[in-house]
Amino acid sequence: MNPQWMADAGRPADTDEAAHERQTEAYRRMSGGDRVAVSFRLNELARRAAEAGIRSRHPDYSEEEVRWALRRLWLGDELTREAWPDRELVRP
């Protein structure tokens, strides 16, 4: 699987080869626990960025609506409907 936003060999399309290699080497030097901590921090940053995008597109949304829009954005329509069949979808 090679998502559209990824370049060949798993390198992100917006990262040059030298920078990607340096980052990969830095991750290899980390302990497993440190890599897990980095992944949690990156996940948190991605969540906050996604929420900020939702808020900028829908300034009238409540915090609850932002959370529901984020769920839909990350899970997709089908899984969101399956998990919460009685909830109306909120536009991300």
FENZI-V467519 format. One record per helix or strand. SS is the DSSP state (a for helix, b for strand). FROM is the first residue (numbers start at 1). TO is the last residue. If there is no record, write none. Layout:
SS&FROM&TO ; SS&FROM&TO
This chain:
b&6&6 ; a&8&10 ; b&12&12 ; a&17&29 ; a&32&57 ; a&63&83
